[in-house]
Amino acid sequence: MKYGNTSRTLSLIFHLLIGLVFGALGLYYGVFVTPLYWTANQALFTNDQVFAFNFNLELAALGLSMFLISIYGFIQAVKSILKPSDDELVVKSFVAFIAEGYVGAFFALANAAIYFDLLSFGSIPFIVIMGLLLGIILLIAANIPMVRIFDGRDSKPLLSGLAYSASVFFGVLALELLASLVGIWSRGSNVLSFNFQVSSLLGFSCLALAIAAVLSLLAGLVIARNKGAKPLTVGGYLASFAIMVVGGVVAGNGVFDLYFKDVGSVHMESKTLAYTGLAYPVCSMVFGAALIGVGVAFLIFTAKDSKKAIPAK
């Protein structure tokens, strides 16, 4: 398939626009809001102008991860214009688009399934329905070019690109949690009575997501740098474990919120840091368990495919 100047130019323009928009969003929430959430006076976070910690965190992760992926896609688009005979550079730029679609879909579906009550002034049914619709639309928009580009083509660049993008997303989340952990430590252990509980949650989530980021990165490296069926098998195992770790983080956050439901000011889903009810912890545990199940199923399918790839003696 030969890509013309129009495809190369549009890829460059769209990546530039995505980078500018989400870069501004990510830098604001990732640098000036989320890491500083625990450093200011607690009273500043109880008015109607400030959202819950999870709201700031998810916007920071979405903005920064989309920004970083779009930078990669933009660089590949520039290279493709400078080298008009190399179609692989255009494919790499399009893979970045597909990855951005999956990141956006995951964000929308997570808000529909778990974080639907972050906007206290919004209608929960409306947020759930819009999250589902937006997630489905983004998945369709990502899968259409994926099928057209990789029909009859080696899928390793796609699989490795998606693994790298997942690593970026999980890595950004881990860094934001680490920055927030440093922020709450900077206040001193005697300033906030709930320092230990919040620090424990932030530390657990940060460590687990860092592990998921490393596993995803290793999966991408194994798939991209080796030939044959074995790298796909190893990469599939690593990706499966990464999915299960993320599921454990989501479920663990729900267990934490439910366990401390009678302890004030330790909940991340309310801007007043008060308990918001059973919806968030229960949905977190259900969604987290579903992710763990997906990881286990992916692990089983990978093991079966690896056996099929071995020729019979």
C-alpha positions in Angstrom: 0.0 0.0 0.0 1.5 3.3 -1.1 0.8 6.4 1.0 0.7 9.8 -0.7 1.6 13.2 0.5 -2.0 13.8 1.6 -1.9 11.0 4.2 1.5 12.1 5.4 0.5 15.8 5.7 -2.9 15.0 7.5 -1.1 12.7 9.9 1.3 15.5 10.8 -1.4 18.1 11.2 -3.7 15.9 13.3 -0.9 14.8 15.6 0.1 18.4 16.0 -3.4 19.4 17.0 -3.8 16.5 19.4 -0.4 17.3 21.0 -1.3 20.9 21.5 -4.7 20.3 23.0 -3.9 17.4 25.3 -0.5 18.8 26.1 -2.1 21.9 27.6 -4.6 19.7 29.5 -1.9 17.4 30.7 0.6 20.0 31.7 -2.0 22.0 33.7 -3.5 19.0 35.6 -0.2 17.0 35.7 2.1 19.8 36.9 0.0 22.5 38.6 -3.0 20.6 40.1 -2.5 16.9 40.8 1.0 17.0 42.5 0.0 20.0 44.6 -3.4 18.6 45.7 -2.2 17.6 49.1 0.2 20.5 49.7 -2.2 23.4 50.2 -4.6 24.2 53.0 -7.3 21.5 53.2 -10.0 24.1 53.2 -9.0 25.1 49.6 -10.3 21.7 48.5 -13.8 21.9 50.0 -15.3 24.6 47.8 -17.2 24.2 44.5 -14.3 25.2 42.4 -12.2 22.2 43.1 -12.8 18.6 42.0 -12.0 15.3 43.6 -8.4 13.9 43.5 -9.4 11.2 41.0 -10.8 13.8 38.6 -7.5 15.7 38.6 -5.5 12.5 38.3 -7.4 11.1 35.3 -7.2 14.3 33.4 -3.5 14.5 34.1 -2.9 11.0 32.9 -5.1 11.4 29.8 -3.5 14.7 28.8 0.1 13.7 29.3 -0.1 10.2 27.8 -1.9 11.5 24.7 0.6 14.3 24.4 3.6 11.9 24.6 2.0 9.5 22.1 1.2 12.4 19.7 4.8 13.6 19.9 6.0 10.2 18.7 3.3 10.2 15.9 4.3 13.8 14.9 8.0 12.9 14.6 7.2 9.8 12.5 4.9 12.0 10.3 7.7 14.5 9.8 10.1 11.7 8.9 7.6 10.3 6.4 7.4 13.6 4.6 11.2 13.8 4.4 11.3 10.2 3.1 8.3 9.9 0.8 9.4 6.4 -0.4 9.2 4.9 3.1 5.7 3.7 4.0 6.7 2.2 7.3 7.1 5.7 8.8 3.5 6.5 7.9 2.4 3.2 9.4 4.2 4.1 12.7 2.4 7.4 12.7 -1.0 5.8 12.1 -0.2 3.3 14.9 0.1 6.3 17.2 -3.4 7.3 16.1 -4.8 3.9 16.9 -3.1 3.9 20.3 -4.6 7.3 21.1 -8.0 5.9 20.2 -7.6 3.0 22.6 -6.3 5.3 25.4 -9.3 7.6 24.9 -11.7 4.7 24.8 -10.3 3.3 28.0 -10.7 6.7 29.7 -14.3 7.0 28.5 -15.3 3.5 29.5 -13.6 3.8 32.9 -15.7 7.0 33.6 -18.8 5.2 32.6 -18.1 2.1 34.7 -16.3 3.6 37.8 -15.8 7.4 37.9 -19.3 8.5 36.9 -19.8 10.5 40.2 -16.7 12.7 39.9 -18.8 15.6 38.5 -21.3 16.2 41.3 -23.3 18.7 39.2 -23.8 16.2 36.3 -26.5 13.6 35.7 -25.0 10.2 36.4 -27.1 8.4 33.8 -26.1 11.0 31.2 -22.4 10.6 32.1 -22.6 6.8 32.0 -24.4 6.7 28.6 -22.1 9.3 27.1 -19.1 7.5 28.4 -20.2 4.2 26.8 -21.1 5.9 23.5 -17.8 7.8 23.4 -15.8 4.7 24.2 -17.6 2.6 21.5 -17.1 5.4 19.0 -13.4 5.7 19.7 -12.9 1.9 19.5 -14.6 1.8 16.1 -12.6 4.8 15.0 -9.4 3.1 16.0 -10.3 -0.3 14.6 -11.3 0.8 11.1 -7.8 2.1 10.1 -6.2 -0.7 12.0 -8.0 -3.3 9.8 -7.3 -1.4 6.6 -3.6 -0.9 7.4 -2.7 -4.3 8.8 -4.8 -6.5 6.6 -2.2 -8.9 5.1 0.6 -7.0 6.8 2.9 -8.0 9.7 1.0 -7.0 12.9 4.1 -6.8 15.1 4.5 -3.0 14.7 0.9 -2.6 15.8 1.2 -4.9 18.8 4.5 -3.4 19.9 3.1 0.2 19.4 0.0 -0.6 21.6 2.2 -2.1 24.3 4.5 1.0 24.3 1.5 3.3 24.5 0.1 1.3 27.4 3.5 1.6 29.1 3.3 5.4 28.6 -0.2 5.6 30.1 0.6 3.5 33.1 4.0 5.2 33.6 2.4 8.6 33.6 -0.2 7.5 36.2 2.6 6.1 38.4 4.6 9.4 38.1 1.6 11.5 39.0 0.9 9.3 42.0 4.5 9.5 43.1 4.4 13.3 42.8 1.2 13.4 44.9 2.8 11.1 47.4 5.7 13.5 47.7 3.2 16.3 48.1 1.4 14.8 51.0 4.8 13.9 52.7 5.8 17.5 52.3 3.1 18.6 54.7 4.6 16.6 57.6 3.2 13.6 59.4 1.4 15.6 62.1 -0.5 18.0 59.8 -3.1 15.6 58.4 -4.6 12.8 60.5 -5.1 10.6 57.4 -1.6 10.8 56.1 -0.9 7.2 56.6 -4.0 5.9 54.9 -3.7 8.1 51.9 0.0 7.6 51.6 -0.5 3.8 51.7 -3.1 4.0 48.9 -0.9 6.3 46.7 2.2 4.2 47.4 0.5 0.9 46.5 -1.1 2.2 43.3 2.2 3.9 42.3 4.2 0.7 42.7 1.7 -1.5 41.0 1.2 0.8 38.0 5.0 1.2 37.7 5.2 -2.6 37.5 2.5 -2.6 34.8 4.4 0.0 32.9 7.6 -2.0 32.9 5.7 -5.2 31.9 4.1 -3.4 29.0 7.4 -1.8 27.9 9.1 -5.3 28.0 6.2 -6.7 25.9 6.7 -4.1 23.3 10.5 -4.5 23.2 10.2 -8.3 22.9 7.7 -8.2 20.1 9.4 -5.4 18.1 13.0 -6.7 18.3 12.7 -10.4 17.7 11.4 -12.5 14.9 9.2 -15.6 14.8 6.3 -16.7 16.9 8.1 -17.0 20.3 8.3 -13.1 20.8 4.5 -12.9 20.4 4.1 -15.6 23.0 6.4 -13.9 25.5 4.9 -10.5 24.8 1.4 -11.9 25.3 2.4 -13.3 28.7 3.9 -10.0 29.7 0.8 -8.1 28.5 -1.5 -10.5 30.4 0.4 -9.9 33.7 0.2 -6.1 33.1 -3.5 -6.3 32.6 -3.9 -8.3 35.8 -1.8 -5.9 37.7 -3.9 -3.0 36.6 -7.1 -4.9 37.5 -5.6 -5.5 40.9 -5.0 -1.7 41.3 -8.5 -0.8 40.4 -10.0 -3.5 42.7 -7.6 -2.5 45.5 -8.8 1.1 45.3 -12.4 -0.1 45.7 -11.5 -2.3 48.7 -9.6 0.7 50.3 -12.5 3.0 49.9 -14.9 0.5 51.3 -12.7 -0.5 54.2 -12.2 3.2 55.3 -15.9 4.1 54.7 -16.3 5.1 58.4 -13.1 7.1 58.4 -13.5 10.7 57.3 -11.3 12.5 54.8 -9.6 9.5 53.1 -11.7 9.1 50.0 -10.5 10.1 46.6 -13.9 10.3 44.8 -15.2 13.4 46.6 -13.8 16.9 46.6 -14.7 17.1 50.3 -12.7 13.8 50.9 -15.9 12.4 52.5 -17.4 8.9 51.8 -19.6 9.0 48.7 -21.4 5.7 49.1 -21.1 2.1 47.8 -21.2 2.9 44.0 -17.5 3.8 43.6 -16.0 0.9 45.7 -18.3 -1.8 44.4 -17.9 -0.7 40.7 -14.1 -0.5 41.2 -14.0 -4.1 42.6 -16.3 -5.4 39.8 -14.4 -3.6 37.0 -11.0 -4.6 38.5 -12.1 -8.2 38.8 -13.2 -8.0 35.1 -9.8 -6.7 34.1 -8.1 -9.5 36.0 -10.4 -12.0 34.2 -9.5 -10.5 30.9 -5.8 -10.8 31.8 -6.2 -14.5 32.8 -8.2 -15.2 29.5 -5.5 -13.5 27.5 -2.9 -15.6 29.3 -4.8 -18.8 28.4 -5.3 -17.9 24.8 -1.6 -17.0 24.5 -0.6 -20.4 25.9 -2.9 -22.2 23.5 -1.6 -20.2 20.5 2.0 -21.0 21.5 1.2 -24.7 21.4 -0.4 -24.4 18.0 2.7 -22.6 16.7 5.0 -25.6 17.6 5.1 -27.9 14.6 4.1 -31.5 15.3 7.0 -34.0 15.3 
